[in-house]
Amino acid sequence: MNNQHAADWAAYIHQMETVLAVELDDVRRRELLKQIERIAALAEPLMALPLDPRQEIAGVYRP
């Protein structure tokens, strides 16, 4: 991942614990951090894919 855009996943987990009012123990927090880092590594090549500036983005659908 580009260091300019590297996410602080530990801080993200802490923020989500606060927002969702969920308290994780240290073991679960470490395991969640490992999983998020794996997911980020899997997504990295997709996120690096250059898109044509005229590429149409997905619409927003409202019921």
N, CA and C of each residue as an Amber inpcrd file, in Angstrom:
protein
   189
   0.8550000  -1.1880000   0.0000000   0.0000000   0.0000000   0.0000000
   0.8860000   1.2300000   0.0000000   0.4850000   2.2310000  -0.6870000
   1.2170000   3.4840000  -0.7230000   1.2690000   4.0630000   0.6880000
   2.4780000   4.3710000   1.1660000   2.6230000   4.8630000   2.5370000
   1.8610000   6.1500000   2.7950000   1.6490000   6.9560000   1.7460000
   0.8820000   8.1810000   1.9240000  -0.5500000   7.8750000   2.3570000
  -1.0510000   6.7300000   1.9310000  -2.4390000   6.3940000   2.1870000
  -2.5970000   5.1950000   3.1160000  -1.5200000   4.7950000   3.7860000
  -1.5840000   3.6390000   4.6780000  -2.5640000   3.9340000   5.8120000
  -3.4300000   2.9840000   6.0310000  -4.4420000   3.1480000   7.0710000
  -3.8830000   2.6950000   8.4180000  -4.3100000   3.3410000   9.4530000
  -3.9740000   2.9320000  10.8160000  -5.1260000   2.0530000  11.2930000
  -5.0340000   0.7640000  10.9860000  -6.1390000  -0.1450000  11.2720000
  -6.3840000  -0.3040000  12.7670000  -5.3450000  -0.2240000  13.5800000
  -5.5400000  -0.3200000  15.0350000  -6.3910000   0.8470000  15.5270000
  -6.1210000   2.0450000  14.9950000  -6.9260000   3.2130000  15.3740000
  -8.3580000   3.0580000  14.8740000  -8.5150000   2.5030000  13.6720000
  -9.8490000   2.2580000  13.1200000 -10.6460000   1.3110000  14.0240000
 -10.0030000   0.2340000  14.4440000 -10.6800000  -0.7150000  15.3290000
 -11.0990000  -0.0250000  16.6200000 -10.2110000   0.7760000  17.1730000
 -10.5450000   1.5040000  18.4070000 -11.7420000   2.4350000  18.1830000
 -11.7390000   3.1430000  17.0750000 -12.8490000   4.0540000  16.7740000
 -14.1590000   3.2900000  16.6150000 -14.1100000   2.1570000  15.9310000
 -15.3260000   1.3650000  15.7180000 -15.8320000   0.7570000  17.0280000
 -14.9190000   0.3970000  17.9150000 -15.3410000  -0.0760000  19.2380000
 -16.1410000   1.0160000  19.9470000 -15.6530000   2.2360000  19.8410000
 -16.3250000   3.3640000  20.4870000 -17.6700000   3.6550000  19.8330000
 -17.6750000   3.7590000  18.5060000 -18.8990000   4.0860000  17.7680000
 -19.9760000   3.0170000  17.9770000 -19.5610000   1.7500000  17.9490000
 -20.5230000   0.6560000  18.0620000 -20.7770000   0.2140000  19.4980000
 -20.0930000   0.8380000  20.4460000 -20.2180000   0.4830000  21.8670000
 -19.9670000  -1.0130000  22.0800000 -18.8710000  -1.4850000  21.4620000
 -18.4530000  -2.8820000  21.5850000 -17.0540000  -2.8790000  22.1790000
 -16.8660000  -3.6400000  23.2220000 -15.5360000  -3.7150000  23.8270000
 -14.9230000  -5.0680000  23.5050000 -13.7720000  -5.0410000  22.8430000
 -13.0550000  -6.2570000  22.5050000 -11.9150000  -6.4690000  23.4880000
 -11.6210000  -7.7380000  23.7620000 -10.4290000  -7.9930000  24.5680000
  -9.2100000  -7.9480000  23.6480000  -8.0240000  -7.9460000  24.2310000
  -6.8010000  -7.7880000  23.4400000  -6.6150000  -8.9010000  22.4110000
  -6.9720000 -10.1310000  22.7560000  -6.8260000 -11.2480000  21.8260000
  -7.7200000 -11.0350000  20.6070000  -8.9660000 -10.7000000  20.8230000
  -9.8850000 -10.4640000  19.6980000  -9.4670000  -9.2530000  18.8800000
  -8.9900000  -8.2300000  19.5550000  -8.5390000  -7.0210000  18.8500000
  -7.3650000  -7.3560000  17.9280000  -6.4040000  -8.1540000  18.4210000
  -5.2560000  -8.5520000  17.5910000  -5.6960000  -9.4020000  16.4050000
  -6.6150000 -10.3350000  16.6330000  -7.0960000 -11.1910000  15.5440000
  -7.8680000 -10.3740000  14.5020000  -8.6790000  -9.4370000  14.9570000
  -9.4060000  -8.5700000  14.0390000  -8.4320000  -7.7300000  13.2240000
  -7.4000000  -7.2230000  13.8720000  -6.3810000  -6.4430000  13.1700000
  -5.7210000  -7.2880000  12.0820000  -5.3910000  -8.5420000  12.3850000
  -4.7880000  -9.4310000  11.3750000  -5.7260000  -9.6170000  10.1840000
  -7.0010000  -9.8390000  10.4610000  -7.9640000 -10.0600000   9.3760000
  -8.1350000  -8.8090000   8.5140000  -8.2330000  -7.6590000   9.1420000
  -8.3830000  -6.4060000   8.3830000  -7.1510000  -6.1600000   7.5210000
  -5.9630000  -6.4270000   8.0700000  -4.7400000  -6.2440000   7.2910000
  -4.7020000  -7.2130000   6.1060000  -5.1870000  -8.4410000   6.2840000
  -5.2540000  -9.4000000   5.1740000  -6.2140000  -8.9050000   4.0950000
  -7.3640000  -8.4140000   4.5110000  -8.3450000  -7.9060000   3.5530000
  -7.7690000  -6.7140000   2.7920000  -7.0870000  -5.8180000   3.4990000
  -6.4780000  -4.6520000   2.8480000  -5.4260000  -5.0910000   1.8340000
  -4.6510000  -6.1210000   2.1660000  -3.6300000  -6.6190000   1.2370000
  -4.2840000  -7.2240000  -0.0020000  -5.4020000  -7.9200000   0.1760000
  -6.1190000  -8.4830000  -0.9640000  -6.6990000  -7.3900000  -1.8570000
  -7.1440000  -6.3120000  -1.2640000  -7.7770000  -5.2250000  -2.0160000
  -6.7600000  -4.3070000  -2.6860000  -5.5120000  -4.3630000  -2.2410000
  -4.5000000  -3.4300000  -2.7430000  -4.3570000  -3.4340000  -4.2630000
  -4.2460000  -4.5930000  -4.9310000  -4.1150000  -4.5530000  -6.3960000
  -5.3470000  -3.9490000  -7.0840000  -6.5110000  -4.2190000  -6.5610000
  -7.7290000  -3.6640000  -7.1420000  -7.7610000  -2.1490000  -6.9800000
  -7.3740000  -1.6730000  -5.8080000  -7.3840000  -0.2370000  -5.5620000
  -6.3290000   0.4880000  -6.4120000  -5.2860000  -0.2230000  -6.8240000
  -4.2180000   0.3750000  -7.6320000  -4.5620000   0.3950000  -9.1180000
  -5.6320000  -0.2660000  -9.5020000  -6.0240000  -0.3260000 -10.9010000
  -6.4140000   1.0640000 -11.4000000  -5.7150000   1.5500000 -12.4210000
  -6.0600000   2.8770000 -12.9290000  -7.3880000   2.8320000 -13.6980000
  -8.1860000   3.8390000 -13.5120000  -9.4610000   3.9480000 -14.2090000
  -9.4040000   5.1270000 -15.1710000 -10.0770000   4.9610000 -16.2820000
 -10.1980000   6.0350000 -17.2430000 -10.9410000   7.1910000 -16.5640000
 -10.4930000   8.4370000 -16.7560000 -11.1700000   9.5650000 -16.1150000
 -12.6470000   9.6790000 -16.5060000 -12.9810000   9.0960000 -17.6480000
 -14.3750000   9.1510000 -18.0940000 -15.1740000   7.9380000 -17.6380000
 -14.5480000   7.0860000 -16.8290000 -15.2230000   5.8850000 -16.3430000
 -16.4730000   6.2820000 -15.5570000 -17.5760000   5.6750000 -15.9340000
 -18.8400000   5.9830000 -15.2630000 -18.8570000   5.3260000 -13.8820000
 -19.2240000   6.0850000 -12.8880000 -19.3070000   5.5240000 -11.5410000
 -20.7160000   4.9590000 -11.3280000 -20.8200000   4.1280000 -10.3420000
 -22.1220000   3.5220000 -10.0370000 -23.0740000   4.5890000  -9.5380000
 -24.3060000   4.4460000  -9.9080000 -25.3330000   5.3820000  -9.4640000
 -25.7310000   5.1220000  -8.0160000 -26.3880000   6.0650000  -7.4340000
 -26.9280000   5.9160000  -6.0900000 -28.4030000   5.6570000  -6.2230000
 -28.8260000   4.5270000  -5.7150000 -30.2300000   4.1270000  -5.8390000
 -30.9450000   4.3740000  -4.5180000 -32.0670000   5.0220000  -4.6040000
 -32.8900000   5.2700000  -3.4110000 -34.2720000   4.6990000  -3.6600000
 -34.7990000   3.9800000  -2.6680000 -36.1600000   3.4060000  -2.8410000
 -37.2310000   4.4690000  -2.8630000
